[in-house]
Amino acid sequence: MAEIHDIDEAIVKKVNSDGSISKVLDKKTRARKATQTTGLSKSKRRLIAKKAAKTKKKDLSGQNKANRKRKKTLKKRKNLGL
């Protein structure tokens, strides 16, 4: 018999940098749905992960911009009481 798994797909409120609120699936669910793992070999998955890590490490200005936006948004969220 097939087991029934309780998949928790929570909808959360998200505030973007200009303060508008939207309802989206939580980060865990979005990440699970975004990456293709079926039909890929273990070595292929490893290569994809390696490339993603390199790209992420390389993009410093993008990370700085993201951090500034994150700080600004967190401040707005705090003021909104979220």
C-alpha positions in Angstrom: 0.0 0.0 0.0 1.1 3.5 -0.7 1.8 5.7 2.3 0.2 9.1 2.5 2.7 11.8 3.1 1.7 15.0 4.7 3.1 17.7 2.4 3.1 21.0 4.1 2.7 23.8 1.5 2.2 26.9 3.6 1.2 30.2 2.0 3.1 33.2 3.6 2.9 36.9 3.3 5.8 38.5 1.5 6.8 42.2 1.4 8.9 43.4 -1.5 11.3 46.3 -1.4 8.7 48.9 -2.2 6.4 47.7 0.6 3.7 45.9 -1.4 2.4 42.7 0.3 1.8 39.5 -1.7 0.9 35.9 -0.7 3.2 33.2 -2.0 4.2 29.6 -1.1 6.9 29.4 1.5 10.6 29.1 0.5 10.8 25.4 1.3 8.0 24.6 -1.1 9.2 26.9 -3.9 12.7 25.3 -3.6 11.3 21.8 -3.8 9.3 22.6 -6.9 12.1 24.5 -8.7 14.9 22.0 -8.9 14.6 19.0 -11.3 16.1 15.9 -9.8 14.1 13.1 -11.5 15.7 11.8 -14.7 19.1 13.2 -13.8 22.1 11.1 -12.7 23.9 11.7 -9.5 26.9 13.1 -11.3 24.8 15.5 -13.4 23.1 16.8 -10.2 26.5 17.3 -8.7 27.7 19.3 -11.7 24.7 21.5 -11.6 25.2 22.1 -7.9 28.9 22.9 -8.4 28.1 25.4 -11.2 25.4 27.1 -9.1 27.8 27.5 -6.2 30.5 29.0 -8.4 28.0 31.4 -10.0 26.7 32.4 -6.6 30.2 33.0 -5.3 31.2 35.1 -8.3 28.2 37.5 -8.2 29.4 39.8 -5.4 27.7 43.1 -6.5 24.4 41.2 -6.9 24.8 39.8 -3.4 25.5 43.3 -2.0 22.5 44.7 -3.8 20.4 41.8 -2.5 21.6 42.4 1.1 20.7 46.1 0.9 17.2 45.3 -0.4 16.8 42.6 2.3 17.8 45.1 5.1 15.4 47.7 3.7 12.6 45.2 3.4 13.2 43.7 6.9 12.9 47.3 8.3 9.6 47.8 6.5 8.3 44.4 7.7 9.2 45.3 11.3 7.3 48.6 10.9 4.3 46.8 9.4 4.4 44.3 12.3 4.9 41.2 10.1 
